[in-house]
């Protein structure tokens, strides 16, 4: 396991937001797994076979793969909801110092859609015991 810094730059509806967190990076069973905390929630990003899976404290999850349809699943208390999503691009680059992901997708609500573009950079900063 290694320590890493994660930066996620999100563009949607003409707005840009930046999120940064320190976490862990692990390579296991052909996957890269990044873990960090956001607003008190545990977040796991799993990169495997050209896809990105995001899970947030078991309350939010999505799978992104270029050209594929999937769902953003939201769990709130005892209710579960799904929003269809289309991944336009999920480009992943890995290297000895971390990984980078360029992600473009559309959430398809009944009243319309919302487009997102993300740039995710994970940089390994040190080895951990």
DRENDO-1510 file (C-alpha; in Angstrom, 1 decimal, always signed):
<recs>
REC; n; res; u; v; w
REC; 1; UNK; +0.0; +0.0; +0.0 .
REC; 2; UNK; +1.2; +3.5; -0.8 .
REC; 3; UNK; +0.2; +7.0; +0.2 .
REC; 4; UNK; -1.2; +9.2; -2.5 .
REC; 5; UNK; -2.6; +12.6; -3.3 .
REC; 6; UNK; -5.8; +12.7; -5.3 .
REC; 7; UNK; -7.1; +15.7; -7.2 .
REC; 8; UNK; -10.4; +15.8; -9.0 .
REC; 9; UNK; -11.3; +18.7; -11.2 .
REC; 10; UNK; -15.0; +18.7; -12.3 .
REC; 11; UNK; -16.6; +20.7; -14.9 .
REC; 12; UNK; -20.4; +20.9; -15.2 .
REC; 13; UNK; -23.0; +23.5; -16.3 .
REC; 14; UNK; -20.2; +26.1; -16.8 .
REC; 15; UNK; -18.8; +25.6; -13.3 .
REC; 16; UNK; -15.5; +24.2; -12.2 .
REC; 17; UNK; -14.8; +22.6; -8.9 .
REC; 18; UNK; -11.6; +21.1; -7.4 .
REC; 19; UNK; -11.4; +18.5; -4.7 .
REC; 20; UNK; -8.1; +17.3; -3.2 .
REC; 21; UNK; -7.5; +14.5; -0.7 .
REC; 22; UNK; -4.7; +12.3; +0.7 .
REC; 23; UNK; -5.4; +8.6; +0.7 .
REC; 24; UNK; -4.0; +5.2; -0.2 .
REC; 25; UNK; -3.1; +3.5; -3.5 .
REC; 26; UNK; -3.0; -0.3; -3.8 .
REC; 27; UNK; -2.5; -2.6; -6.8 .
REC; 28; UNK; -4.3; -5.9; -6.4 .
REC; 29; UNK; -5.6; -8.6; -8.7 .
REC; 30; UNK; -5.0; -6.5; -11.8 .
REC; 31; UNK; -6.7; -3.4; -10.4 .
REC; 32; UNK; -5.6; -0.1; -9.0 .
REC; 33; UNK; -7.6; +0.9; -5.9 .
REC; 34; UNK; -7.6; +4.4; -4.5 .
REC; 35; UNK; -9.2; +5.2; -1.2 .
REC; 36; UNK; -9.8; +8.6; +0.5 .
REC; 37; UNK; -12.4; +10.4; +2.5 .
REC; 38; UNK; -14.7; +13.1; +1.2 .
REC; 39; UNK; -17.1; +15.0; +3.6 .
REC; 40; UNK; -16.7; +12.2; +6.1 .
REC; 41; UNK; -17.6; +9.5; +3.6 .
REC; 42; UNK; -15.2; +6.7; +2.6 .
REC; 43; UNK; -14.6; +6.8; -1.2 .
REC; 44; UNK; -13.1; +4.0; -3.3 .
REC; 45; UNK; -12.1; +4.3; -6.9 .
REC; 46; UNK; -11.3; +1.0; -8.6 .
REC; 47; UNK; -9.6; +1.0; -12.1 .
REC; 48; UNK; -9.7; -2.3; -13.9 .
REC; 49; UNK; -9.7; -3.3; -17.6 .
REC; 50; UNK; -10.4; +0.2; -18.9 .
REC; 51; UNK; -13.2; +1.0; -16.5 .
REC; 52; UNK; -13.6; +3.1; -13.4 .
REC; 53; UNK; -15.9; +2.1; -10.5 .
REC; 54; UNK; -16.7; +4.7; -7.9 .
REC; 55; UNK; -18.2; +3.8; -4.5 .
REC; 56; UNK; -19.0; +6.3; -1.7 .
REC; 57; UNK; -19.8; +4.8; +1.7 .
REC; 58; UNK; -22.2; +2.4; +0.2 .
REC; 59; UNK; -24.5; +5.3; -0.5 .
REC; 60; UNK; -23.4; +6.2; -4.0 .
REC; 61; UNK; -21.9; +4.1; -6.8 .
REC; 62; UNK; -21.3; +4.1; -10.5 .
REC; 63; UNK; -19.4; +2.2; -13.2 .
REC; 64; UNK; -17.8; +4.1; -16.1 .
REC; 65; UNK; -16.6; +2.5; -19.4 .
REC; 66; UNK; -16.2; +4.4; -22.7 .
REC; 67; UNK; -19.3; +4.1; -24.8 .
REC; 68; UNK; -21.4; +2.2; -22.3 .
REC; 69; UNK; -24.6; +2.9; -20.5 .
REC; 70; UNK; -24.9; +2.2; -16.8 .
REC; 71; UNK; -26.5; +3.7; -13.7 .
REC; 72; UNK; -25.6; +6.0; -10.8 .
REC; 73; UNK; -27.0; +4.3; -7.8 .
REC; 74; UNK; -28.0; +6.4; -4.8 .
REC; 75; UNK; -29.0; +4.9; -1.4 .
REC; 76; UNK; -30.5; +7.3; +1.1 .
REC; 77; UNK; -31.7; +5.7; +4.4 .
REC; 78; UNK; -33.9; +2.9; +3.2 .
REC; 79; UNK; -34.6; +4.3; -0.3 .
REC; 80; UNK; -32.7; +3.4; -3.4 .
REC; 81; UNK; -32.7; +5.3; -6.7 .
REC; 82; UNK; -30.9; +5.0; -10.0 .
REC; 83; UNK; -30.1; +7.6; -12.6 .
REC; 84; UNK; -29.2; +6.4; -16.1 .
REC; 85; UNK; -25.7; +7.5; -17.3 .
REC; 86; UNK; -23.8; +7.3; -20.5 .
REC; 87; UNK; -20.0; +7.3; -20.4 .
REC; 88; UNK; -18.7; +9.2; -23.4 .
REC; 89; UNK; -15.0; +8.8; -22.4 .
REC; 90; UNK; -13.1; +7.0; -19.7 .
REC; 91; UNK; -9.4; +7.3; -20.6 .
REC; 92; UNK; -7.1; +5.9; -18.0 .
REC; 93; UNK; -3.3; +6.3; -18.0 .
REC; 94; UNK; -1.2; +4.4; -15.4 .
REC; 95; UNK; +2.5; +4.8; -14.5 .
REC; 96; UNK; +4.9; +4.2; -11.8 .
REC; 97; UNK; +4.0; +7.5; -10.1 .
REC; 98; UNK; +0.2; +7.0; -10.1 .
REC; 99; UNK; -2.5; +7.3; -12.6 .
REC; 100; UNK; -4.7; +9.9; -14.4 .
REC; 101; UNK; -8.2; +9.6; -15.7 .
REC; 102; UNK; -10.1; +11.8; -18.1 .
REC; 103; UNK; -13.9; +11.1; -17.7 .
REC; 104; UNK; -16.8; +12.5; -19.6 .
REC; 105; UNK; -20.4; +11.3; -18.9 .
REC; 106; UNK; -24.0; +12.4; -19.0 .
REC; 107; UNK; -26.6; +11.8; -16.3 .
REC; 108; UNK; -30.0; +11.3; -17.9 .
REC; 109; UNK; -32.8; +12.6; -15.7 .
REC; 110; UNK; -36.4; +12.5; -16.8 .
REC; 111; UNK; -36.4; +16.3; -17.3 .
REC; 112; UNK; -33.1; +16.4; -19.2 .
REC; 113; UNK; -29.5; +15.5; -18.9 .
REC; 114; UNK; -26.5; +16.9; -17.1 .
REC; 115; UNK; -23.0; +16.6; -18.6 .
REC; 116; UNK; -19.9; +16.2; -16.6 .
REC; 117; UNK; -16.2; +16.3; -17.4 .
REC; 118; UNK; -13.6; +15.2; -14.8 .
REC; 119; UNK; -9.9; +15.1; -14.7 .
REC; 120; UNK; -8.6; +12.8; -11.9 .
REC; 121; UNK; -5.0; +12.7; -11.0 .
REC; 122; UNK; -3.6; +10.3; -8.4 .
REC; 123; UNK; +0.0; +10.8; -7.5 .
REC; 124; UNK; +2.0; +8.4; -5.3 .
REC; 125; UNK; +3.8; +10.3; -2.6 .
REC; 126; UNK; +5.4; +7.5; -0.5 .
REC; 127; UNK; +5.5; +3.9; +0.4 .
REC; 128; UNK; +3.6; +2.8; +3.5 .
REC; 129; UNK; +4.6; +0.0; +5.8 .
</recs>
